[in-house]
């Protein structure tokens, strides 16, 4: 963390819906800031008024990033503390901010990033899909060919923002590619009408065909080929080791694999085969 009083940029994530999700550190940074750079001054003022913060605001959005970044770096170098916020969530994540952070790094001024709310992380966790290997792609491509390639090329869990109007078409295409692909439609996260609908692509395509969801949507899509389905992930080394230990203690390999498979969700046949290979490799 930079020394108190030193000029710096503080990147401040803001609530994605519920204003009570703002952190104490973010509130402290906003109170300390000489100026707050924000996408929409009206939306940011709503948050500041809620917590009695009167710092001055300047607009910082995709249409004035280059010019405003130059001004803000100049202020930071003169000793000002600049807080950067977006309308919701973490700046730079499908929101403005990259140009300013890049300019600060190039100018050698301090950049402090505070943790906080993220629709991407909230949706990933709520989806119930594997979170050990995942990729965020921002907004999905609009063109059907590009969308098809994006959905087919994912080799882990895919997280994306999507327009509610386009959700039925996106799910319909996904159902054509892999009807059993696991999907979660996460809507209005942290808000009054929050909803998470989970199922396979075919089920969700049918569900939303006649009635697109309303509000802000995050799609979470499991890996192709069944790797995103419950109980269909490859066995971990810990699970394989547990089978080996049970076998060493006298259990039959198939029984040991069945027990650990039930506890971990690993496919029993894959678990049994992996444990046998490990046992053969270790020798008598």
PLY file of the C-alpha trace (Angstrom):
ply
format ascii 1.0
element vertex 284
property float x
property float y
property float z
element edge 283
property int vertex1
property int vertex2
end_header
0.00 0.00 0.00
1.21 3.51 -0.77
2.16 5.89 1.99
-0.69 8.04 3.28
-0.87 11.34 1.45
1.15 10.17 -1.57
-0.35 10.75 -4.98
-1.78 7.54 -6.35
-4.60 5.87 -8.22
-6.94 3.73 -6.12
-9.08 1.28 -8.11
-12.33 0.82 -6.17
-14.89 -1.88 -7.00
-18.44 -0.83 -6.22
-21.62 -2.85 -5.53
-23.15 -4.73 -8.46
-26.64 -4.20 -7.07
-26.97 -4.10 -3.30
-25.34 -0.90 -1.98
-24.54 -2.66 1.30
-21.90 -4.76 -0.48
-19.40 -1.89 -0.61
-16.34 -2.58 1.57
-15.07 -0.43 4.42
-11.75 0.03 2.60
-13.49 1.30 -0.50
-15.53 3.78 1.54
-12.36 4.98 3.25
-10.61 5.41 -0.11
-13.53 7.34 -1.57
-13.56 9.69 1.44
-9.81 10.24 1.17
-9.79 10.86 -2.58
-9.24 14.33 -3.97
-11.35 13.34 -6.96
-13.37 10.30 -8.03
-13.29 9.28 -11.70
-16.51 7.49 -12.64
-18.53 6.34 -15.64
-21.83 7.99 -14.74
-21.69 10.75 -12.14
-25.38 10.29 -11.30
-25.02 6.60 -10.48
-21.88 7.15 -8.45
-23.47 10.05 -6.57
-26.24 7.69 -5.43
-23.64 5.49 -3.72
-21.76 8.45 -2.26
-24.91 10.07 -0.90
-25.86 6.79 0.78
-22.63 6.95 2.82
-22.28 10.71 3.21
-19.26 11.13 0.92
-18.86 14.52 -0.76
-15.74 14.06 -2.90
-15.83 15.82 -6.30
-16.55 13.68 -9.37
-15.21 13.73 -12.91
-16.58 11.63 -15.77
-14.35 8.87 -17.07
-15.88 6.67 -19.76
-15.04 4.96 -23.03
-15.44 8.16 -25.05
-13.00 10.33 -23.07
-10.54 7.79 -21.63
-7.41 8.98 -23.41
-7.91 12.67 -22.66
-9.09 12.16 -19.10
-6.28 9.70 -18.32
-3.69 12.36 -19.21
-5.40 14.86 -16.89
-5.68 12.40 -14.01
-2.06 11.23 -14.25
-1.01 14.87 -14.08
-3.04 15.33 -10.90
-1.61 12.18 -9.34
1.94 13.29 -10.07
1.17 16.56 -8.29
0.13 14.63 -5.17
-3.61 14.01 -5.59
-5.33 10.74 -4.71
-7.61 9.68 -7.57
-10.23 7.00 -6.94
-11.45 5.10 -10.01
-14.88 3.46 -9.99
-17.20 2.04 -12.64
-20.98 1.93 -12.51
-20.83 -1.51 -10.87
-18.19 -4.07 -9.97
-14.47 -3.92 -10.66
-13.22 -1.25 -13.10
-11.47 -2.62 -16.22
-13.55 -5.84 -16.20
-15.71 -5.03 -19.25
-15.65 -1.46 -17.94
-13.43 1.60 -18.54
-10.15 1.91 -16.65
-7.48 0.10 -18.62
-6.23 3.26 -20.32
-5.84 5.06 -16.99
-4.10 2.15 -15.25
-1.76 1.72 -18.20
-0.97 5.45 -18.17
-0.24 5.39 -14.43
2.09 2.41 -14.80
3.88 4.09 -17.68
4.25 7.29 -15.64
5.62 5.40 -12.65
2.86 6.48 -10.25
1.39 4.16 -7.64
-1.67 2.06 -8.42
-3.58 0.49 -5.52
-6.32 -2.06 -6.27
-8.93 -2.84 -3.63
-10.90 -6.11 -3.60
-14.66 -6.10 -3.74
-17.86 -7.13 -5.54
-17.65 -8.90 -8.90
-20.56 -10.26 -10.91
-18.13 -12.63 -12.64
-17.00 -14.34 -9.42
-20.48 -14.33 -7.88
-21.95 -16.04 -10.96
-19.14 -18.58 -11.21
-19.62 -19.68 -7.61
-23.43 -19.66 -7.82
-23.43 -21.74 -11.01
-22.31 -24.91 -9.26
-19.92 -25.58 -12.17
-16.20 -26.33 -11.78
-14.18 -23.29 -10.75
-10.71 -24.87 -10.95
-10.32 -23.94 -14.63
-12.41 -21.11 -16.06
-12.26 -18.15 -18.42
-14.09 -14.83 -18.53
-14.73 -13.56 -22.06
-16.62 -10.33 -21.43
-19.64 -10.06 -23.73
-20.20 -12.98 -26.09
-19.82 -12.31 -29.85
-22.95 -11.13 -31.65
-22.27 -12.89 -34.96
-23.48 -16.49 -35.02
-20.27 -17.89 -36.52
-18.06 -16.17 -33.96
-20.41 -17.19 -31.15
-20.31 -20.81 -32.31
-16.51 -20.79 -32.29
-16.40 -19.19 -28.83
-18.73 -21.80 -27.36
-17.01 -24.75 -29.04
-13.46 -23.67 -28.16
-13.99 -23.34 -24.40
-11.89 -25.97 -22.60
-13.06 -25.11 -19.09
-15.96 -23.27 -17.49
-16.82 -20.16 -19.49
-18.23 -16.99 -17.88
-19.72 -14.23 -20.01
-22.01 -11.24 -19.89
-25.00 -11.48 -22.21
-27.84 -9.21 -23.24
-31.13 -10.58 -21.88
-32.65 -10.25 -25.36
-29.98 -12.52 -26.83
-30.09 -15.23 -24.15
-32.68 -17.41 -25.99
-30.65 -17.39 -29.24
-27.37 -18.08 -27.44
-28.86 -20.98 -25.49
-30.51 -22.27 -28.66
-27.17 -22.37 -30.47
-25.53 -24.02 -27.48
-28.28 -26.64 -27.43
-27.58 -27.39 -31.10
-23.86 -27.85 -30.38
-24.19 -29.87 -27.18
-27.69 -30.28 -25.69
-26.30 -31.79 -22.48
-23.83 -28.95 -21.83
-24.34 -27.60 -18.31
-25.36 -23.94 -18.06
-26.37 -21.45 -15.38
-28.25 -18.24 -16.17
-27.48 -15.80 -13.35
-29.77 -12.79 -13.35
-29.84 -9.57 -11.30
-27.17 -10.78 -8.88
-27.40 -9.26 -5.36
-30.60 -7.41 -6.33
-34.17 -7.92 -5.17
-35.05 -10.20 -8.10
-31.84 -12.24 -8.09
-32.28 -15.59 -9.82
-29.97 -18.46 -10.78
-31.41 -21.07 -13.15
-29.28 -24.18 -13.70
-29.70 -27.02 -16.16
-28.43 -28.38 -19.45
-28.44 -26.31 -22.65
-31.49 -28.06 -24.04
-33.56 -27.48 -20.91
-32.61 -23.83 -20.56
-33.07 -23.10 -24.26
-36.64 -24.39 -23.98
-37.19 -22.50 -20.71
-36.21 -19.12 -22.15
-37.44 -19.58 -25.74
-40.75 -17.83 -25.15
-39.74 -15.49 -22.35
-36.24 -13.96 -22.31
-34.91 -13.09 -18.85
-35.04 -9.51 -17.62
-32.25 -7.42 -16.15
-28.52 -8.00 -16.17
-27.42 -11.53 -17.04
-24.22 -13.51 -16.54
-24.02 -16.84 -18.38
-21.86 -19.61 -16.96
-21.27 -22.51 -19.34
-19.66 -25.79 -18.42
-16.85 -27.34 -20.43
-17.85 -29.26 -23.59
-17.96 -33.03 -23.74
-19.58 -33.42 -20.34
-16.67 -32.10 -18.29
-18.97 -29.49 -16.74
-21.58 -32.01 -15.62
-21.96 -32.89 -11.96
-19.84 -35.89 -11.10
-18.16 -35.94 -14.51
-14.88 -34.18 -13.74
-11.59 -36.04 -13.88
-10.41 -37.48 -10.58
-8.02 -35.31 -8.60
-4.67 -36.54 -7.36
-6.06 -36.37 -3.82
-8.93 -38.72 -4.78
-6.55 -41.15 -6.48
-4.27 -41.09 -3.44
-7.24 -41.80 -1.17
-8.12 -44.89 -3.20
-4.51 -46.08 -3.04
-4.44 -45.66 0.73
-7.63 -47.66 1.15
-6.21 -50.43 -1.04
-2.98 -50.42 0.98
-5.14 -50.82 4.10
-6.74 -53.96 2.65
-9.76 -52.71 0.66
-10.47 -54.16 -2.77
-9.58 -51.63 -5.52
-13.06 -51.52 -7.05
-14.70 -51.02 -3.65
-12.19 -48.32 -2.72
-12.84 -46.52 -6.02
-16.60 -46.69 -5.49
-16.36 -45.21 -1.99
-14.08 -42.33 -2.98
-16.08 -41.76 -6.17
-19.25 -41.30 -4.16
-17.53 -38.87 -1.78
-15.80 -36.76 -4.44
-18.06 -37.07 -7.48
-15.24 -38.57 -9.57
-16.19 -41.21 -12.18
-15.58 -44.57 -10.53
-14.06 -46.22 -13.62
-11.61 -43.35 -14.18
-10.76 -43.31 -10.49
-10.17 -47.06 -10.46
-8.00 -46.92 -13.59
-5.94 -43.97 -12.30
-5.40 -45.68 -8.95
-4.31 -48.90 -10.68
-1.84 -47.01 -12.87
-0.44 -45.25 -9.85
-0.14 -48.54 -7.97
1.56 -50.26 -10.95
3.99 -47.35 -11.35
5.02 -47.55 -7.72
6.01 -51.23 -8.13
5.61 -54.12 -5.72
0 1
1 2
2 3
3 4
4 5
5 6
6 7
7 8
8 9
9 10
10 11
11 12
12 13
13 14
14 15
15 16
16 17
17 18
18 19
19 20
20 21
21 22
22 23
23 24
24 25
25 26
26 27
27 28
28 29
29 30
30 31
31 32
32 33
33 34
34 35
35 36
36 37
37 38
38 39
39 40
40 41
41 42
42 43
43 44
44 45
45 46
46 47
47 48
48 49
49 50
50 51
51 52
52 53
53 54
54 55
55 56
56 57
57 58
58 59
59 60
60 61
61 62
62 63
63 64
64 65
65 66
66 67
67 68
68 69
69 70
70 71
71 72
72 73
73 74
74 75
75 76
76 77
77 78
78 79
79 80
80 81
81 82
82 83
83 84
84 85
85 86
86 87
87 88
88 89
89 90
90 91
91 92
92 93
93 94
94 95
95 96
96 97
97 98
98 99
99 100
100 101
101 102
102 103
103 104
104 105
105 106
106 107
107 108
108 109
109 110
110 111
111 112
112 113
113 114
114 115
115 116
116 117
117 118
118 119
119 120
120 121
121 122
122 123
123 124
124 125
125 126
126 127
127 128
128 129
129 130
130 131
131 132
132 133
133 134
134 135
135 136
136 137
137 138
138 139
139 140
140 141
141 142
142 143
143 144
144 145
145 146
146 147
147 148
148 149
149 150
150 151
151 152
152 153
153 154
154 155
155 156
156 157
157 158
158 159
159 160
160 161
161 162
162 163
163 164
164 165
165 166
166 167
167 168
168 169
169 170
170 171
171 172
172 173
173 174
174 175
175 176
176 177
177 178
178 179
179 180
180 181
181 182
182 183
183 184
184 185
185 186
186 187
187 188
188 189
189 190
190 191
191 192
192 193
193 194
194 195
195 196
196 197
197 198
198 199
199 200
200 201
201 202
202 203
203 204
204 205
205 206
206 207
207 208
208 209
209 210
210 211
211 212
212 213
213 214
214 215
215 216
216 217
217 218
218 219
219 220
220 221
221 222
222 223
223 224
224 225
225 226
226 227
227 228
228 229
229 230
230 231
231 232
232 233
233 234
234 235
235 236
236 237
237 238
238 239
239 240
240 241
241 242
242 243
243 244
244 245
245 246
246 247
247 248
248 249
249 250
250 251
251 252
252 253
253 254
254 255
255 256
256 257
257 258
258 259
259 260
260 261
261 262
262 263
263 264
264 265
265 266
266 267
267 268
268 269
269 270
270 271
271 272
272 273
273 274
274 275
275 276
276 277
277 278
278 279
279 280
280 281
281 282
282 283
